[in-house]
Amino acid sequence: MKIEVEICCGTACYLLGASQMVDIENDLPDGLKDSVEIIPRTCLGLCERDNIGKAPYVRFNKSEVMCEATEEKVISRIRELAAGTKEA
């Protein structure tokens, strides 16, 4: 099962760093590239929620939201999720 990584590319997210994360697949270690699906989204609609944090937003597997996402934080979380998937 692939890890689904949705990157919000709405205006605020894009300007605050999502533009650099869209090509994150190129920076993944070879062992993870086949385990991950990167999906740029026009907008995840998360800016409108109260108390969720700040843009840019990334959503993992349709449920877990990361706020103030950076490429390093996203790759780190992908590694954690991949390790959990392999243990199951």
C-alpha positions in Angstrom: 0.0 0.0 0.0 1.4 3.4 -1.0 1.7 6.3 1.3 -0.4 9.1 -0.1 1.0 12.5 0.4 -1.2 15.4 -0.7 0.5 18.8 -0.9 -1.7 21.8 -0.7 -0.9 24.2 -3.6 -3.4 26.9 -2.7 -2.1 30.4 -2.8 -1.0 30.7 0.8 0.5 27.3 1.0 2.3 27.7 -2.4 3.8 31.0 -1.4 4.9 29.7 2.0 6.8 26.7 0.7 4.6 24.2 -1.0 6.2 25.3 -4.3 9.4 23.6 -3.2 7.7 20.4 -2.0 5.8 19.6 -5.2 9.0 17.9 -6.6 9.7 16.2 -3.3 9.6 12.8 -5.0 13.0 13.6 -6.6 14.5 14.0 -3.1 13.2 10.8 -1.5 15.7 8.1 -0.8 15.6 5.3 -3.5 14.1 2.9 -1.1 11.0 5.1 -0.5 10.2 6.3 -4.0 8.1 3.3 -5.0 6.2 3.5 -1.6 5.0 7.0 -2.0 2.4 8.8 -4.2 2.8 12.6 -4.2 -0.4 14.4 -5.1 -0.4 18.2 -5.6 -3.8 19.6 -4.7 -5.3 22.9 -5.8 -6.4 23.5 -2.2 -7.0 21.2 0.8 -9.3 23.8 2.4 -7.4 23.6 5.7 -6.7 27.4 6.1 -10.4 27.9 7.0 -10.2 25.6 10.0 -9.6 27.1 13.4 -6.7 26.0 15.6 -5.1 23.7 12.9 -1.8 25.6 12.6 -0.2 27.5 9.7 0.4 26.9 6.1 1.8 25.1 4.1 -0.3 22.0 4.7 0.4 18.4 3.8 -2.0 15.5 4.3 -0.9 11.9 4.7 -3.2 9.0 3.8 -6.3 11.2 3.6 -6.3 11.8 7.4 -3.1 13.0 9.1 -2.5 16.8 8.6 0.9 18.4 8.9 1.0 22.2 9.3 4.0 24.4 8.7 5.3 21.6 6.5 8.8 21.6 5.1 10.5 19.2 2.8 12.6 17.8 5.7 9.5 17.3 8.0 7.6 15.6 5.2 10.4 13.2 4.3 10.9 12.4 8.0 7.2 11.6 8.3 7.2 9.5 5.2 10.1 7.5 6.7 8.1 6.9 9.9 5.0 5.8 8.0 7.0 3.5 5.7 8.7 1.9 8.7 5.3 1.4 10.3 3.9 -0.1 7.1 6.8 -2.6 6.8 6.3 -3.7 10.4 2.6 -4.4 10.0 
